[in-house]
Amino acid sequence: MAEWRKVAKGFALGDGHVSTKEVDLLRELILKDDHVSQSELNFLKEIKAEAKTSVQVLDDLIAECEEMVNGK
């Protein structure tokens, strides 16, 4: 796993809850090149699965990234 992913995962899951602020940072990192890879999508899904709780905007980001990966 790339170093930024370890840092981002630690940041997002530090307290077990993924907040809007954390999703905003993830969005910036994932979408910075206007492209989403399957690996990046899987990374977001890992964060969702490992979080105790998360905000709806994480689900929205995952859905947006799924559309980009699937070309819709």
Z-matrix of the N, CA and C atoms (Angstrom, degrees):
N
C 1 1.445
C 2 1.525 1 108.08
N 3 1.309 2 116.12 1 135.61
C 4 1.457 3 120.88 2 179.32
C 5 1.533 4 109.80 3 -61.23
N 6 1.312 5 115.93 4 150.79
C 7 1.465 6 120.93 5 -176.92
C 8 1.531 7 112.45 6 -57.51
N 9 1.343 8 117.45 7 -40.71
C 10 1.464 9 119.01 8 -179.02
C 11 1.519 10 110.75 9 -62.10
N 12 1.324 11 117.46 10 -31.13
C 13 1.465 12 120.27 11 179.88
C 14 1.525 13 110.78 12 -68.87
N 15 1.319 14 116.92 13 -39.72
C 16 1.469 15 120.15 14 177.39
C 17 1.523 16 110.17 15 -61.94
N 18 1.321 17 115.63 16 -44.39
C 19 1.461 18 120.59 17 -179.79
C 20 1.530 19 110.01 18 -65.36
N 21 1.322 20 117.02 19 -46.65
C 22 1.465 21 121.03 20 -179.20
C 23 1.524 22 111.18 21 -62.88
N 24 1.313 23 116.45 22 -40.96
C 25 1.465 24 120.42 23 179.71
C 26 1.532 25 110.23 24 -65.27
N 27 1.319 26 116.91 25 -43.14
C 28 1.457 27 120.52 26 177.22
C 29 1.516 28 112.18 27 -62.32
N 30 1.324 29 116.34 28 -40.38
C 31 1.461 30 122.20 29 178.28
C 32 1.524 31 110.43 30 -64.65
N 33 1.324 32 116.22 31 -48.88
C 34 1.464 33 120.84 32 -175.39
C 35 1.523 34 112.44 33 -68.99
N 36 1.322 35 116.99 34 -34.40
C 37 1.466 36 120.46 35 -174.55
C 38 1.522 37 113.69 36 -104.57
N 39 1.310 38 117.23 37 6.92
C 40 1.459 39 121.09 38 -175.29
C 41 1.518 40 114.70 39 -52.21
N 42 1.323 41 117.28 40 -42.70
C 43 1.466 42 120.49 41 -179.90
C 44 1.526 43 112.28 42 -107.63
N 45 1.335 44 116.69 43 6.29
C 46 1.462 45 120.88 44 179.16
C 47 1.511 46 114.17 45 87.23
N 48 1.323 47 117.80 46 -12.97
C 49 1.465 48 122.94 47 -179.97
C 50 1.521 49 109.21 48 -114.41
N 51 1.322 50 116.59 49 132.87
C 52 1.460 51 121.12 50 176.26
C 53 1.527 52 107.16 51 -96.99
N 54 1.332 53 116.01 52 115.47
C 55 1.464 54 122.56 53 -176.27
C 56 1.525 55 111.31 54 -94.71
N 57 1.318 56 115.11 55 170.89
C 58 1.462 57 121.10 56 177.26
C 59 1.524 58 110.41 57 -60.20
N 60 1.313 59 117.52 58 -41.25
C 61 1.469 60 121.36 59 179.22
C 62 1.526 61 110.43 60 -59.58
N 63 1.312 62 116.55 61 -42.18
C 64 1.465 63 120.76 62 -179.96
C 65 1.529 64 111.26 63 -68.52
N 66 1.324 65 116.64 64 -38.67
C 67 1.468 66 119.85 65 177.42
C 68 1.525 67 109.95 66 -65.60
N 69 1.325 68 117.28 67 -38.45
C 70 1.467 69 120.32 68 177.59
C 71 1.524 70 110.89 69 -58.93
N 72 1.322 71 116.97 70 -42.16
C 73 1.464 72 120.88 71 178.23
C 74 1.528 73 110.59 72 -66.47
N 75 1.321 74 116.96 73 -44.33
C 76 1.472 75 120.39 74 177.99
C 77 1.524 76 110.76 75 -60.34
N 78 1.337 77 116.34 76 -41.98
C 79 1.471 78 120.81 77 178.67
C 80 1.528 79 110.27 78 -59.38
N 81 1.321 80 115.93 79 -45.26
C 82 1.466 81 120.63 80 179.85
C 83 1.529 82 111.02 81 -60.95
N 84 1.320 83 116.74 82 -44.00
C 85 1.468 84 120.58 83 -179.15
C 86 1.529 85 112.28 84 -68.25
N 87 1.319 86 116.41 85 -45.56
C 88 1.464 87 120.90 86 -175.39
C 89 1.527 88 111.45 87 -71.02
N 90 1.326 89 117.29 88 -39.54
C 91 1.462 90 120.75 89 -173.83
C 92 1.525 91 114.16 90 -96.95
N 93 1.334 92 117.70 91 8.61
C 94 1.468 93 119.42 92 -175.18
C 95 1.522 94 113.62 93 -60.87
N 96 1.330 95 117.66 94 -26.65
C 97 1.469 96 120.33 95 178.97
C 98 1.529 97 112.19 96 -105.36
N 99 1.334 98 116.70 97 13.98
C 100 1.474 99 122.79 98 -179.99
C 101 1.523 100 112.65 99 57.16
N 102 1.318 101 116.78 100 27.69
C 103 1.466 102 122.25 101 178.99
C 104 1.524 103 107.32 102 -144.29
N 105 1.324 104 115.58 103 142.12
C 106 1.462 105 120.44 104 177.12
C 107 1.520 106 108.32 105 -122.66
N 108 1.305 107 116.28 106 125.22
C 109 1.467 108 120.75 107 177.69
C 110 1.531 109 109.47 108 -90.52
N 111 1.311 110 115.66 109 163.64
C 112 1.465 111 120.27 110 176.37
C 113 1.527 112 109.99 111 -61.04
N 114 1.315 113 116.47 112 -36.58
C 115 1.461 114 121.48 113 178.50
C 116 1.528 115 111.24 114 -61.73
N 117 1.318 116 116.93 115 -42.60
C 118 1.464 117 120.76 116 179.19
C 119 1.528 118 110.75 117 -66.56
N 120 1.329 119 116.25 118 -40.59
C 121 1.462 120 120.32 119 177.16
C 122 1.527 121 110.48 120 -62.20
N 123 1.317 122 116.43 121 -44.39
C 124 1.465 123 120.30 122 177.97
C 125 1.526 124 111.27 123 -60.80
N 126 1.325 125 116.27 124 -37.59
C 127 1.461 126 121.79 125 177.90
C 128 1.530 127 110.80 126 -60.37
N 129 1.331 128 116.97 127 -45.50
C 130 1.465 129 120.50 128 178.16
C 131 1.529 130 111.01 129 -62.70
N 132 1.315 131 116.06 130 -40.31
C 133 1.466 132 120.04 131 179.03
C 134 1.528 133 111.26 132 -65.97
N 135 1.326 134 117.16 133 -35.10
C 136 1.470 135 121.03 134 175.74
C 137 1.522 136 110.55 135 -62.64
N 138 1.321 137 115.98 136 -44.44
C 139 1.462 138 120.23 137 178.90
C 140 1.524 139 109.85 138 -60.69
N 141 1.323 140 116.90 139 -45.75
C 142 1.467 141 121.49 140 179.02
C 143 1.529 142 110.31 141 -59.05
N 144 1.325 143 116.88 142 -45.22
C 145 1.468 144 121.52 143 -177.28
C 146 1.527 145 112.22 144 -67.17
N 147 1.316 146 117.24 145 -34.19
C 148 1.465 147 121.26 146 -176.65
C 149 1.527 148 113.58 147 -86.85
N 150 1.333 149 116.53 148 -15.41
C 151 1.464 150 120.06 149 -179.74
C 152 1.527 151 110.58 150 -75.10
N 153 1.320 152 115.68 151 143.16
C 154 1.467 153 119.90 152 174.27
C 155 1.520 154 109.49 153 -72.20
N 156 1.335 155 115.69 154 -40.99
C 157 1.462 156 122.35 155 176.91
C 158 1.521 157 108.09 156 -145.04
N 159 1.331 158 115.39 157 158.92
C 160 1.468 159 119.84 158 177.11
C 161 1.520 160 109.35 159 -154.44
N 162 1.313 161 114.93 160 163.51
C 163 1.461 162 121.35 161 179.07
C 164 1.529 163 109.88 162 -87.47
N 165 1.323 164 115.43 163 159.71
C 166 1.459 165 121.86 164 -179.43
C 167 1.524 166 111.79 165 -59.57
N 168 1.323 167 118.06 166 -31.41
C 169 1.463 168 119.42 167 -177.58
C 170 1.525 169 112.15 168 -64.24
N 171 1.331 170 118.68 169 -22.51
C 172 1.466 171 119.80 170 173.79
C 173 1.527 172 109.36 171 -67.78
N 174 1.321 173 116.99 172 -43.73
C 175 1.467 174 120.51 173 176.18
C 176 1.526 175 110.62 174 -60.80
N 177 1.333 176 116.20 175 -40.30
C 178 1.466 177 120.82 176 178.64
C 179 1.527 178 110.98 177 -63.11
N 180 1.327 179 116.89 178 -42.56
C 181 1.463 180 121.02 179 178.75
C 182 1.522 181 110.43 180 -63.95
N 183 1.312 182 117.39 181 -43.12
C 184 1.466 183 120.66 182 178.45
C 185 1.524 184 110.07 183 -61.45
N 186 1.326 185 117.83 184 -44.05
C 187 1.468 186 121.41 185 179.14
C 188 1.526 187 110.78 186 -62.52
N 189 1.322 188 117.05 187 -42.87
C 190 1.466 189 121.56 188 178.38
C 191 1.529 190 110.55 189 -61.39
N 192 1.311 191 116.38 190 -43.51
C 193 1.466 192 120.98 191 179.99
C 194 1.527 193 111.26 192 -68.13
N 195 1.333 194 117.41 193 -36.78
C 196 1.467 195 120.26 194 176.32
C 197 1.520 196 110.71 195 -60.46
N 198 1.330 197 116.74 196 -41.78
C 199 1.463 198 120.97 197 177.68
C 200 1.522 199 110.95 198 -62.57
N 201 1.317 200 117.01 199 -41.13
C 202 1.465 201 120.55 200 -179.91
C 203 1.528 202 110.91 201 -67.01
N 204 1.328 203 117.27 202 -41.27
C 205 1.468 204 121.13 203 -179.92
C 206 1.526 205 110.52 204 -66.92
N 207 1.329 206 115.65 205 -39.35
C 208 1.463 207 120.27 206 -177.37
C 209 1.523 208 113.21 207 -86.50
N 210 1.330 209 117.08 208 0.66
C 211 1.461 210 121.63 209 175.07
C 212 1.506 211 115.07 210 72.12
N 213 1.309 212 117.79 211 28.92
C 214 1.471 213 120.56 212 179.70
C 215 1.493 214 110.60 213 -97.28
